[in-house]
Amino acid sequence: MRSSSPIESERPCACLDEIASRLDGECAWLVTNGVLPADLVTRNRRVAEAALRPWTPVFMHGDLQVSHVFVDGDEITGVIDWSEAAQGDALYDLAILTLGHEGHLGDVVAGYGTHVDLDVIRAWWSLRSLLAIRWLIENGFDPSLPGCEFDVLRARM
């Protein structure tokens, strides 16, 4: 049974085998239904592999996007929508925050204060995009709009 949200069932705290299995299913659906070319899906599936590794669990937001963060000047004043919060990979939150905004990745990483594996961030971009496309389409959203999931996947080619 499909979840109501792409985030809910792809949360990185889930078992790695479960994520990999779901990713395989979504990739097959994308190709079988002609949503994306097979080479684009295959390349991004390979990129996504880097996210499927053991990580040290942290408490993470789970859906940390710009619209959930309030700032006043250079100071964060609030973070909303903690409904996806769970234990998981800290790099997932950084990936979601920068998804579709690759040009800002360097600034975000510079302020993070520790080594960040950029290949893993990019892997989460591919994984998250591949998992979200069907849900977006089925729920009336357009993942082909500029800066959205199709563009994120094309950037990995």
DSSP file with accessible surface (Angstrom, degrees, kcal/mol):
  #  RESIDUE AA STRUCTURE BP1 BP2  ACC     N-H-->O    O-->H-N    N-H-->O    O-->H-N    TCO  KAPPA ALPHA  PHI   PSI    X-CA   Y-CA   Z-CA
    1    1 A M              0   0  240      0, 0.0     2,-0.2     0, 0.0     0, 0.0   0.000 360.0 360.0 360.0 132.0    0.0    0.0    0.0
    2    2 A R        -     0   0   77      1,-0.1     2,-0.1     2,-0.0     0, 0.0  -0.516 360.0-121.9 -77.6 144.5    1.4    3.4   -1.0
    3    3 A S        -     0   0   29     -2,-0.2    -1,-0.1     2,-0.1     4,-0.0  -0.316  20.5-114.6 -77.7 169.7    1.7    6.0    1.7
    4    4 A S  S    S+     0   0   87      1,-0.1    -1,-0.1    -2,-0.1     3,-0.1   0.624  99.5  38.9 -79.9 -11.9    0.0    9.4    1.5
    5    5 A S  S  > S-     0   0   24      1,-0.1     4,-1.1     0, 0.0    -2,-0.1  -0.997  70.2-138.0-139.8 142.3    3.3   11.2    1.2
    6    6 A P  H  > S+     0   0    4      0, 0.0     4,-0.6     0, 0.0    -1,-0.1   0.840 107.7  52.2 -68.1 -28.4    6.6   10.5   -0.5
    7    7 A I  H >> S+     0   0    7      1,-0.2     3,-1.0     2,-0.2     4,-0.8   0.933 100.2  61.4 -71.1 -45.4    8.4   11.7    2.6
    8    8 A E  H 34 S+     0   0   89      1,-0.3     3,-0.4     2,-0.2    -1,-0.2   0.876 112.6  34.2 -52.9 -45.1    6.6    9.5    5.1
    9    9 A S  H 3< S+     0   0   31     -4,-1.1    -1,-0.3     1,-0.2    -2,-0.2   0.519 116.4  53.8 -95.0  -3.1    7.6    6.2    3.5
   10   10 A E  H << S+     0   0    1     -3,-1.0    -1,-0.2    -4,-0.6    -2,-0.2   0.373  70.4 143.5-107.6   4.9   11.1    7.2    2.4
   11   11 A R    ><  -     0   0   61     -4,-0.8     3,-2.2    -3,-0.4     8,-0.1  -0.153  56.7-128.5 -45.5 130.0   12.3    8.5    5.8
   12   12 A P  T 3  S+     0   0    0      0, 0.0    -1,-0.2     0, 0.0    76,-0.1   0.632 101.7  74.1 -65.2  -9.4   15.9    7.5    6.0
   13   13 A C  T 3  S+     0   0   60     74,-0.1     3,-0.1    75,-0.1    75,-0.1   0.645  78.5  99.0 -77.1 -10.4   15.4    5.9    9.4
   14   14 A A  S <  S-     0   0   25     -3,-2.2     5,-0.1     1,-0.2    -5,-0.0  -0.298  95.9 -74.4 -68.3 161.5   13.7    3.0    7.6
   15   15 A C     >  -     0   0   71      1,-0.1     4,-2.2     2,-0.1     5,-0.2  -0.265  38.0-129.0 -57.1 137.8   15.7   -0.1    6.9
   16   16 A L  H  > S+     0   0   53      1,-0.2     4,-2.6     2,-0.2     5,-0.2   0.879 109.5  53.5 -60.0 -38.1   18.2    0.3    4.1
   17   17 A D  H  > S+     0   0  130      2,-0.2     4,-2.5     1,-0.2    -1,-0.2   0.894 107.8  51.1 -64.2 -37.7   16.9   -2.8    2.3
   18   18 A E  H  > S+     0   0  112      2,-0.2     4,-2.4     1,-0.2    -2,-0.2   0.920 111.1  47.4 -65.4 -42.6   13.4   -1.4    2.5
   19   19 A I  H  X S+     0   0    5     -4,-2.2     4,-2.8     2,-0.2    -2,-0.2   0.938 112.9  48.8 -63.5 -46.0   14.5    1.9    0.9
   20   20 A A  H  X S+     0   0   21     -4,-2.6     4,-2.5     1,-0.2    -2,-0.2   0.914 112.0  49.2 -61.8 -41.7   16.5    0.1   -1.8
   21   21 A S  H  X S+     0   0   82     -4,-2.5     4,-2.1     2,-0.2    -1,-0.2   0.924 112.7  46.7 -64.2 -44.6   13.5   -2.1   -2.6
   22   22 A R  H  X S+     0   0   45     -4,-2.4     4,-2.5     2,-0.2    -2,-0.2   0.908 111.2  52.6 -64.3 -40.1   11.2    0.9   -2.8
   23   23 A L  H  X S+     0   0    0     -4,-2.8     4,-2.6     2,-0.2     5,-0.2   0.928 107.9  50.9 -62.0 -43.6   13.7    2.7   -5.0
   24   24 A D  H  X S+     0   0   83     -4,-2.5     4,-2.3     1,-0.2    -1,-0.2   0.920 111.1  49.2 -59.1 -44.1   13.9   -0.2   -7.4
   25   25 A G  H  X S+     0   0   37     -4,-2.1     4,-2.2     2,-0.2    -2,-0.2   0.911 112.0  46.8 -63.5 -42.6   10.1   -0.3   -7.6
   26   26 A E  H  X S+     0   0    7     -4,-2.5     4,-2.6     2,-0.2    -1,-0.2   0.900 111.2  51.8 -68.3 -39.0    9.8    3.4   -8.3
   27   27 A C  H  X S+     0   0   12     -4,-2.6     4,-2.0     2,-0.2     5,-0.2   0.928 110.3  48.9 -62.3 -43.8   12.5    3.3  -10.9
   28   28 A A  H  X S+     0   0   54     -4,-2.3     4,-3.1    -5,-0.2     5,-0.3   0.917 111.2  50.4 -61.3 -42.4   10.8    0.4  -12.7
   29   29 A W  H  X S+     0   0   52     -4,-2.2     4,-2.3     1,-0.2     6,-0.3   0.920 108.4  52.3 -62.4 -43.2    7.5    2.4  -12.6
   30   30 A L  H  <>S+     0   0    0     -4,-2.6     5,-2.0     1,-0.2     6,-1.2   0.899 117.0  38.2 -60.7 -41.7    9.1    5.5  -14.0
   31   31 A V  H ><5S+     0   0   57     -4,-2.0     3,-1.7     3,-0.2    -2,-0.2   0.940 115.2  51.5 -76.1 -48.2   10.6    3.5  -17.0
   32   32 A T  H 3<5S+     0   0  118     -4,-3.1    -2,-0.2     1,-0.3    -3,-0.2   0.869 114.2  44.6 -57.9 -37.7    7.6    1.2  -17.6
   33   33 A N  T 3<5S-     0   0   89     -4,-2.3    -1,-0.3    -5,-0.3    -2,-0.2   0.347 111.0-119.9 -92.5   6.9    5.2    4.1  -17.7
   34   34 A G  T < 5S+     0   0   64     -3,-1.7    -3,-0.2     2,-0.2    -4,-0.1   0.729  71.2 134.1  65.0  25.3    7.5    6.3  -19.9
   35   35 A V  S   <S+     0   0   37     -5,-2.0    -4,-0.2    -6,-0.3    -5,-0.1   0.906  76.7   6.6 -72.1 -41.0    7.7    9.0  -17.3
   36   36 A L  S    S-     0   0   10     -6,-1.2    -1,-0.2   114,-0.0    -2,-0.2  -0.973  90.6 -91.4-139.0 153.0   11.5    9.4  -17.7
   37   37 A P     >  -     0   0   74      0, 0.0     4,-2.1     0, 0.0     3,-0.4  -0.343  35.5-121.7 -63.7 146.2   14.0    7.9  -20.1
   38   38 A A  H  > S+     0   0   50      1,-0.2     4,-3.1     2,-0.2     5,-0.2   0.864 110.8  55.1 -58.1 -39.3   15.6    4.6  -18.9
   39   39 A D  H  > S+     0   0  104      1,-0.2     4,-2.4     2,-0.2    -1,-0.2   0.895 108.0  49.3 -65.9 -35.6   19.2    6.1  -19.0
   40   40 A L  H  > S+     0   0    9     -3,-0.4     4,-2.1     2,-0.2    -1,-0.2   0.932 114.8  44.2 -66.5 -44.7   18.2    9.0  -16.8
   41   41 A V  H  X S+     0   0    4     -4,-2.1     4,-2.6     2,-0.2    -2,-0.2   0.943 114.3  49.5 -65.9 -45.6   16.6    6.7  -14.2
   42   42 A T  H  X S+     0   0   63     -4,-3.1     4,-2.1     1,-0.2    -2,-0.2   0.922 111.3  48.9 -61.5 -45.4   19.5    4.2  -14.3
   43   43 A R  H  X S+     0   0  102     -4,-2.4     4,-2.2    -5,-0.2    -1,-0.2   0.938 114.4  44.9 -60.8 -46.4   22.1    6.9  -13.9
   44   44 A N  H  X S+     0   0    0     -4,-2.1     4,-2.6     2,-0.2    -1,-0.2   0.847 108.4  57.0 -71.2 -30.4   20.2    8.5  -10.9
   45   45 A R  H  X S+     0   0   33     -4,-2.6     4,-0.9     2,-0.2    -1,-0.2   0.919 109.0  47.8 -62.8 -40.4   19.6    5.0   -9.4
   46   46 A R  H >< S+     0   0  160     -4,-2.1     3,-0.6     2,-0.2     4,-0.4   0.911 111.6  49.3 -65.0 -43.1   23.4    4.6   -9.4
   47   47 A V  H >< S+     0   0   22     -4,-2.2     3,-1.5     1,-0.2     4,-0.3   0.920 105.6  58.5 -60.5 -42.4   23.9    8.0   -7.9
   48   48 A A  H >X S+     0   0    0     -4,-2.6     3,-1.9     1,-0.3     4,-0.7   0.756  85.8  79.8 -61.7 -23.8   21.4    7.2   -5.2
   49   49 A E  G X< S+     0   0   94     -4,-0.9     3,-1.1    -3,-0.6    -1,-0.3   0.832  81.1  66.0 -52.8 -35.7   23.4    4.2   -4.1
   50   50 A A  G <4 S+     0   0   40     -3,-1.5    -1,-0.3    -4,-0.4    -2,-0.2   0.768  97.7  53.7 -62.5 -24.7   25.8    6.4   -2.1
   51   51 A A  G <4 S+     0   0    0     -3,-1.9     2,-1.9    -4,-0.3    -1,-0.3   0.725  90.0  80.6 -79.8 -20.1   22.9    7.3    0.3
   52   52 A L  S << S+     0   0   30     -3,-1.1    -1,-0.2    -4,-0.7    -3,-0.0  -0.464  72.4 105.2 -89.2  66.9   22.2    3.6    1.0
   53   53 A R  S    S-     0   0   61     -2,-1.9    -3,-0.0    -3,-0.1     2,-0.0  -0.928  80.9 -82.8-138.0 159.2   25.0    3.2    3.5
   54   54 A P        -     0   0  115      0, 0.0     2,-0.3     0, 0.0    -2,-0.0  -0.354  50.4-177.7 -62.9 145.4   25.0    2.9    7.3
   55   55 A W        -     0   0   48     -3,-0.0    34,-0.1     3,-0.0    -3,-0.0  -0.950  35.8-101.9-137.9 161.4   24.9    6.3    9.1
   56   56 A T        -     0   0  121     -2,-0.3    34,-0.4     1,-0.0    32,-0.1  -0.774  49.0-119.4 -81.9 116.6   25.0    7.4   12.7
   57   57 A P        +     0   0   72      0, 0.0     2,-0.3     0, 0.0    32,-0.2  -0.322  38.4 175.4 -62.5 137.9   21.4    8.1   13.6
   58   58 A V  E     -A   88   0A  54     30,-2.3    30,-2.1    28,-0.1     2,-0.6  -0.892  42.7 -93.9-129.9 163.7   20.6   11.7   14.6
   59   59 A F  E     -A   87   0A 144     -2,-0.3     2,-0.3    28,-0.2    28,-0.2  -0.728  56.8-178.7 -77.6 121.4   17.4   13.5   15.4
   60   60 A M  E     -A   86   0A   2     26,-2.7    26,-1.7    -2,-0.6    30,-0.1  -0.898  39.7-128.3-126.7 157.0   16.4   15.0   12.1
   61   61 A H        -     0   0    3     -2,-0.3    23,-0.3    24,-0.2    -1,-0.1   0.899  32.2-153.5 -67.5 -46.9   13.6   17.2   10.9
   62   62 A G  S    S+     0   0    0     23,-0.1    -1,-0.1    21,-0.1    23,-0.1   0.228  84.1  41.7  92.8 -17.9   12.8   14.9    7.9
   63   63 A D  S    S+     0   0   18     18,-0.1     2,-1.3     2,-0.1     5,-0.1  -0.166  71.5 164.5-150.7  45.4   11.4   17.6    5.7
   64   64 A L        +     0   0   30      3,-0.1     2,-0.3    18,-0.0    -2,-0.1  -0.559  16.5 152.2 -76.1  94.7   13.7   20.5    6.2
   65   65 A Q    >   -     0   0   67     -2,-1.3     3,-2.6    33,-0.1     4,-0.3  -0.858  59.4-101.8-122.2 162.0   12.9   22.8    3.3
   66   66 A V  G >  S+     0   0   96     31,-0.3     3,-1.9    -2,-0.3    -1,-0.1   0.849 118.7  59.8 -52.2 -38.7   13.2   26.6    3.0
   67   67 A S  G 3  S+     0   0   76      1,-0.3    -1,-0.3     3,-0.0    -3,-0.1   0.635 102.5  54.6 -70.4  -8.3    9.5   27.1    3.5
   68   68 A H  G <  S+     0   0   20     -3,-2.6    12,-2.6    -5,-0.1     2,-0.5   0.389  96.7  77.4-101.0   0.9    9.8   25.5    6.9
   69   69 A V  E <   -B   79   0B  35     -3,-1.9     2,-0.4    -4,-0.3    10,-0.2  -0.954  62.8-159.1-118.5 127.9   12.5   27.8    8.2
   70   70 A F  E     -B   78   0B 106      8,-3.3     7,-2.7    -2,-0.5     8,-1.4  -0.885  14.4-176.0-105.5 135.4   12.0   31.3    9.4
   71   71 A V  E     -B   76   0B  93     -2,-0.4     2,-0.4     5,-0.3     5,-0.2  -0.934  23.4-160.7-130.1 153.0   14.8   33.8    9.5
   72   72 A D  E >  S-B   75   0B 124      3,-2.8     3,-1.8    -2,-0.3     2,-0.4  -0.934  76.5 -49.0-129.5 102.4   15.4   37.4   10.7
   73   73 A G  T 3  S-     0   0   62     -2,-0.4    -2,-0.0     1,-0.3     0, 0.0  -0.545 124.4 -20.3  68.4-123.2   18.5   38.7    9.0
   74   74 A D  T 3  S+     0   0  180     -2,-0.4     2,-0.5    -3,-0.1    -1,-0.3   0.304 120.4  94.9 -97.2   7.1   21.1   36.0    9.5
   75   75 A E  E <  S-B   72   0B 135     -3,-1.8    -3,-2.8     2,-0.0     2,-0.5  -0.861  71.5-132.8-108.9 130.7   19.4   34.4   12.5
   76   76 A I  E     +B   71   0B 109     -2,-0.5    -5,-0.3    -5,-0.2     3,-0.1  -0.678  25.4 177.1 -75.9 125.6   17.1   31.4   12.4
   77   77 A T  E     -     0   0B  85     -7,-2.7     2,-0.3    -2,-0.5    -6,-0.2   0.551  59.1  -4.1-108.7 -12.4   14.0   32.3   14.4
   78   78 A G  E     -B   70   0B  25     -8,-1.4    -8,-3.3     2,-0.0     2,-0.4  -0.941  45.5-152.9-175.4 153.7   11.9   29.2   13.9
   79   79 A V  E     -B   69   0B  46     -2,-0.3   -10,-0.2   -10,-0.2     2,-0.2  -0.993  25.0-169.7-134.2 126.2   11.5   25.9   12.2
   80   80 A I        +     0   0   79    -12,-2.6    -2,-0.0    -2,-0.4   -12,-0.0  -0.619  50.0  46.7-112.4 174.9    8.0   24.5   11.6
   81   81 A D        +     0   0   63     -2,-0.2     3,-0.4     1,-0.1    -1,-0.2   0.985  46.6 169.8  58.4  72.7    6.4   21.2   10.5
   82   82 A W    >   +     0   0  122      1,-0.2     3,-1.9    -3,-0.1    -1,-0.1   0.163  40.3 116.3 -92.8  18.6    8.2   18.6   12.5
   83   83 A S  T 3  S+     0   0   78      1,-0.3    -1,-0.2   -20,-0.1   -21,-0.1   0.732  78.2  45.6 -65.2 -20.4    5.7   15.8   11.4
   84   84 A E  T 3  S+     0   0   19     -3,-0.4    -1,-0.3   -23,-0.3    -2,-0.1   0.324  82.6 133.9-101.8   6.5    8.5   13.9    9.6
   85   85 A A    <   +     0   0   27     -3,-1.9     2,-0.3   -23,-0.1   -24,-0.2  -0.291  25.8 125.7 -61.3 140.0   11.0   14.2   12.5
   86   86 A A  E     -A   60   0A  16    -26,-1.7   -26,-2.7   -28,-0.1     2,-0.3  -0.962  64.8 -64.0-172.0 178.3   12.7   10.9   13.4
   87   87 A Q  E    S+A   59   0A 132     -2,-0.3     2,-0.3   -28,-0.2   -28,-0.2  -0.647  77.4 109.5 -77.3 139.8   16.1    9.3   13.8
   88   88 A G  E     -A   58   0A   0    -30,-2.1   -30,-2.3    -2,-0.3     2,-0.5  -0.958  66.8 -32.5-178.5-159.8   18.0    9.2   10.5
   89   89 A D    >>  -     0   0    7     -2,-0.3     3,-1.5   -32,-0.2     4,-0.8  -0.696  39.1-148.0 -87.1 122.0   20.9   10.6    8.4
   90   90 A A  H 3> S+     0   0   21     -2,-0.5     4,-1.5   -34,-0.4     3,-0.4   0.839  98.2  63.1 -58.3 -31.4   21.8   14.2    9.1
   91   91 A L  H 3> S+     0   0   19      1,-0.2     4,-2.4     2,-0.2    -1,-0.3   0.769  91.3  66.2 -69.1 -21.5   22.8   14.5    5.5
   92   92 A Y  H <> S+     0   0    0     -3,-1.5     4,-2.7     2,-0.2    -1,-0.2   0.938 100.6  48.8 -63.1 -45.0   19.2   13.9    4.5
   93   93 A D  H  X S+     0   0   20     -4,-0.8     4,-2.4    -3,-0.4    -2,-0.2   0.920 111.9  48.9 -60.8 -42.5   18.1   17.1    6.1
   94   94 A L  H  X S+     0   0   12     -4,-1.5     4,-1.5     1,-0.2    -1,-0.2   0.894 111.4  51.0 -63.8 -37.2   20.9   19.0    4.3
   95   95 A A  H  X S+     0   0    0     -4,-2.4     4,-1.0     2,-0.2    -2,-0.2   0.928 111.1  46.2 -65.8 -45.6   19.9   17.4    1.0
   96   96 A I  H >< S+     0   0   10     -4,-2.7     3,-0.5     1,-0.2   -30,-0.2   0.911 110.0  54.9 -65.7 -38.8   16.2   18.3    1.4
   97   97 A L  H 3< S+     0   0   40     -4,-2.4   -31,-0.3     1,-0.2    -1,-0.2   0.860 118.7  34.0 -61.4 -32.8   17.2   21.9    2.3
   98   98 A T  H >< S+     0   0    1     -4,-1.5     3,-2.9    -5,-0.2    -1,-0.2   0.434  83.1 132.9-105.0   1.1   19.2   22.2   -0.8
   99   99 A L  T << S+     0   0   27     -4,-1.0    50,-0.1    -3,-0.5    -3,-0.1  -0.304  86.0   6.0 -57.0 122.7   17.1   20.1   -3.2
  100  100 A G  T 3  S+     0   0   33     48,-0.1    -1,-0.3    49,-0.1     3,-0.1   0.490 119.3  81.7  81.2   1.5   16.7   22.1   -6.4
  101  101 A H    X   +     0   0   94     -3,-2.9     3,-2.4     1,-0.1     4,-0.4  -0.345  45.2 152.3-131.9  51.0   19.1   24.8   -5.1
  102  102 A E  G >   +     0   0   75      1,-0.3     3,-1.6     2,-0.2     4,-0.5   0.823  67.1  67.8 -55.4 -31.4   22.4   23.2   -5.9
  103  103 A G  G 3  S+     0   0   74      1,-0.3    -1,-0.3     2,-0.1     4,-0.2   0.711 100.8  48.7 -63.2 -18.5   24.0   26.7   -6.2
  104  104 A H  G <> S+     0   0  108     -3,-2.4     4,-2.2    -6,-0.2    -1,-0.3   0.456  82.4  95.2 -99.5  -2.1   23.5   27.2   -2.4
  105  105 A L  H <> S+     0   0    6     -3,-1.6     4,-2.9    -4,-0.4     5,-0.3   0.914  82.2  53.4 -57.7 -44.8   25.0   23.9   -1.3
  106  106 A G  H  > S+     0   0   52     -4,-0.5     4,-2.5     1,-0.2    -1,-0.2   0.898 109.5  48.2 -58.4 -42.2   28.4   25.4   -0.7
  107  107 A D  H  > S+     0   0  119     -4,-0.2     4,-1.4     2,-0.2    -1,-0.2   0.908 113.2  47.3 -65.2 -42.7   27.0   28.0    1.6
  108  108 A V  H  < S+     0   0   39     -4,-2.2     4,-0.4     1,-0.2     3,-0.3   0.942 114.4  46.5 -64.8 -45.2   24.9   25.5    3.5
  109  109 A V  H >X S+     0   0   31     -4,-2.9     3,-1.4     1,-0.2     4,-0.6   0.899 106.7  58.7 -66.1 -38.2   27.8   23.1    3.9
  110  110 A A  H 3< S+     0   0   84     -4,-2.5     3,-0.4     1,-0.3    -1,-0.2   0.859 109.4  44.8 -60.5 -33.8   30.2   26.0    4.9
  111  111 A G  T 3< S+     0   0   69     -4,-1.4    -1,-0.3    -3,-0.3    -2,-0.2   0.480  92.7  83.5 -88.0  -0.8   27.9   26.8    7.9
  112  112 A Y  T <4 S-     0   0   92     -3,-1.4    -1,-0.2    -4,-0.4    -2,-0.2   0.820  84.8-141.0 -76.9 -31.8   27.5   23.2    8.9
  113  113 A G     <  +     0   0   75     -4,-0.6     2,-0.3    -3,-0.4    -3,-0.1   0.523  68.0  60.9  89.1   5.3   30.7   23.0   10.9
  114  114 A T  S    S-     0   0   94     -5,-0.4    -1,-0.2     0, 0.0    -2,-0.1  -0.959  97.4 -67.6-152.6 168.9   31.8   19.5   10.1
  115  115 A H        -     0   0  161     -2,-0.3     2,-0.4    -3,-0.1    -6,-0.0  -0.387  47.5-164.5 -62.9 134.2   32.9   17.5    7.0
  116  116 A V        -     0   0    9     -2,-0.1     2,-1.0   -25,-0.0     3,-0.1  -0.992  18.1-134.6-124.2 126.1   30.0   16.9    4.7
  117  117 A D    >>  -     0   0   67     -2,-0.4     4,-1.7     1,-0.2     3,-0.6  -0.692  15.8-165.5 -80.6 104.8   30.2   14.2    2.0
  118  118 A L  H 3> S+     0   0   62     -2,-1.0     4,-2.6     1,-0.2     5,-0.2   0.810  85.6  61.3 -64.4 -29.8   28.8   16.0   -1.1
  119  119 A D  H 3> S+     0   0  108      1,-0.2     4,-1.9     2,-0.2    -1,-0.2   0.880 104.8  48.8 -64.4 -35.0   28.4   12.8   -3.0
  120  120 A V  H <> S+     0   0    4     -3,-0.6     4,-2.5     2,-0.2    -2,-0.2   0.904 109.0  52.3 -71.3 -39.3   25.9   11.6   -0.3
  121  121 A I  H  X S+     0   0    0     -4,-1.7     4,-1.9     1,-0.2    -2,-0.2   0.956 112.2  45.8 -58.3 -49.0   24.0   14.9   -0.5
  122  122 A R  H  X S+     0   0   65     -4,-2.6     4,-2.2     1,-0.2    -1,-0.2   0.861 109.6  55.7 -63.5 -34.9   23.7   14.4   -4.3
  123  123 A A  H  X S+     0   0    0     -4,-1.9     4,-3.1     1,-0.2    -1,-0.2   0.923 106.4  49.7 -63.3 -43.2   22.7   10.8   -3.7
  124  124 A W  H  X S+     0   0    0     -4,-2.5     4,-3.0     2,-0.2     5,-0.3   0.871 107.6  55.7 -64.2 -34.9   19.8   11.9   -1.4
  125  125 A W  H  X S+     0   0    4     -4,-1.9     4,-2.2    -5,-0.2    -2,-0.2   0.951 112.6  41.4 -59.6 -49.0   18.7   14.4   -4.1
  126  126 A S  H  X S+     0   0    0     -4,-2.2     4,-2.9     2,-0.2     5,-0.2   0.944 117.2  47.4 -64.1 -47.2   18.5   11.6   -6.7
  127  127 A L  H  X S+     0   0    0     -4,-3.1     4,-2.3     1,-0.2     5,-0.2   0.953 113.9  46.4 -60.8 -49.4   16.9    9.1   -4.2
  128  128 A R  H  X S+     0   0   26     -4,-3.0     4,-1.7    -5,-0.2    -1,-0.2   0.914 114.6  47.9 -61.3 -42.0   14.3   11.6   -3.0
  129  129 A S  H  X S+     0   0    0     -4,-2.2     4,-1.6    -5,-0.3    -1,-0.2   0.938 111.4  49.0 -66.8 -46.1   13.5   12.8   -6.5
  130  130 A L  H  < S+     0   0    0     -4,-2.9     4,-0.5     1,-0.2    -1,-0.2   0.889 115.0  45.7 -60.6 -38.9   13.1    9.2   -7.8
  131  131 A L  H  < S+     0   0    1     -4,-2.3     4,-0.5    -5,-0.2    -1,-0.2   0.779 114.4  47.9 -74.9 -26.1   10.9    8.3   -4.9
  132  132 A A  H  X S+     0   0    0     -4,-1.7     4,-2.7    -5,-0.2     5,-0.2   0.745  88.3  80.9 -89.3 -23.9    8.7   11.4   -5.0
  133  133 A I  H  X S+     0   0    0     -4,-1.6     4,-2.7     1,-0.2     5,-0.2   0.898  93.1  46.1 -57.2 -49.4    7.8   11.6   -8.7
  134  134 A R  H  > S+     0   0   45     -4,-0.5     4,-2.9     1,-0.2    -1,-0.2   0.945 114.2  49.2 -60.9 -44.9    4.9    9.1   -8.8
  135  135 A W  H  > S+     0   0   44     -4,-0.5     4,-1.3     1,-0.2    -1,-0.2   0.926 111.5  49.8 -59.1 -44.7    3.4   10.6   -5.7
  136  136 A L  H  <>S+     0   0   20     -4,-2.7     5,-3.1     2,-0.2     3,-0.5   0.943 113.3  45.3 -60.1 -48.1    3.6   14.1   -7.1
  137  137 A I  H ><5S+     0   0   71     -4,-2.7     3,-1.6     1,-0.2    -2,-0.2   0.937 112.9  50.1 -61.3 -47.3    2.0   13.1  -10.4
  138  138 A E  H 3<5S+     0   0  106     -4,-2.9    -1,-0.2     1,-0.3    -2,-0.2   0.705 112.3  49.1 -66.8 -18.3   -0.8   11.1   -8.7
  139  139 A N  T 3<5S-     0   0   81     -4,-1.3    -1,-0.3    -3,-0.5    -2,-0.2   0.147 123.2 -97.6-110.7  19.3   -1.5   14.1   -6.4
  140  140 A G  T < 5S+     0   0   74     -3,-1.6     2,-0.3     1,-0.3    -3,-0.2   0.621  80.5 127.9  82.6  15.4   -1.7   16.8   -9.1
  141  141 A F      < -     0   0  117     -5,-3.1    -1,-0.3    -6,-0.2    -2,-0.1  -0.693  54.7-131.5-101.6 158.6    1.8   18.2   -8.9
  142  142 A D    >   -     0   0   76     -2,-0.3     3,-1.6     1,-0.1     6,-0.1  -0.858  18.0-176.5-114.8  99.4    4.1   18.7  -11.8
  143  143 A P  T 3  S+     0   0    3      0, 0.0     7,-2.6     0, 0.0     8,-0.4   0.527  80.6  69.2 -72.1  -1.5    7.7   17.4  -11.2
  144  144 A S  T 3  S+     0   0   52      5,-0.2     3,-0.1     6,-0.1    -2,-0.0   0.475  71.4 114.9 -94.6  -1.2    8.7   18.7  -14.6
  145  145 A L  S X  S-     0   0   90     -3,-1.6     3,-2.4     1,-0.1     6,-0.4  -0.295  86.4 -76.3 -63.7 152.2    8.4   22.4  -13.6
  146  146 A P  T 3  S+     0   0  114      0, 0.0    -1,-0.1     0, 0.0     3,-0.1  -0.235 119.3  12.2 -53.2 131.8   11.7   24.3  -13.6
  147  147 A G  T 3  S+     0   0   38      1,-0.2    -2,-0.1    -3,-0.1    -3,-0.1   0.346 105.7 113.1  84.3  -5.0   13.9   23.4  -10.6
  148  148 A C  S X> S-     0   0   40     -3,-2.4     4,-2.1    -6,-0.1     3,-0.6  -0.060  87.4 -63.3 -90.8-166.0   11.8   20.5   -9.6
  149  149 A E  H 3> S+     0   0   22      1,-0.3     4,-2.5     2,-0.2     5,-0.2   0.812 129.1  53.0 -53.1 -43.5   12.5   16.7   -9.6
  150  150 A F  H 3> S+     0   0   22     -7,-2.6     4,-2.5     1,-0.2    -1,-0.3   0.933 112.3  46.3 -61.0 -42.9   13.0   16.2  -13.3
  151  151 A D  H <> S+     0   0   58     -3,-0.6     4,-1.9    -8,-0.4    -2,-0.2   0.887 109.8  54.2 -65.1 -39.2   15.6   19.0  -13.3
  152  152 A V  H  < S+     0   0   10     -4,-2.1     4,-0.5     1,-0.2    -1,-0.2   0.932 112.2  44.3 -59.9 -44.2   17.3   17.6  -10.2
  153  153 A L  H >< S+     0   0    0     -4,-2.5     3,-1.3     1,-0.2     4,-0.2   0.902 110.4  53.8 -69.0 -40.8   17.7   14.2  -11.9
  154  154 A R  H >< S+     0   0  124     -4,-2.5     3,-1.6     1,-0.3    -1,-0.2   0.833  99.0  64.5 -62.1 -32.0   18.9   15.7  -15.2
  155  155 A A  T 3< S+     0   0   51     -4,-1.9    -1,-0.3     1,-0.3    -2,-0.2   0.705  95.3  59.6 -65.8 -18.3   21.6   17.6  -13.3
  156  156 A R  T <         0   0   25     -3,-1.3    -1,-0.3    -4,-0.5    -2,-0.2   0.491 360.0 360.0 -86.5  -5.9   23.2   14.2  -12.4
  157  157 A M    <         0   0  116     -3,-1.6  -117,-0.0    -4,-0.2    -3,-0.0  -0.444 360.0 360.0 -79.8 360.0   23.7   13.3  -16.0
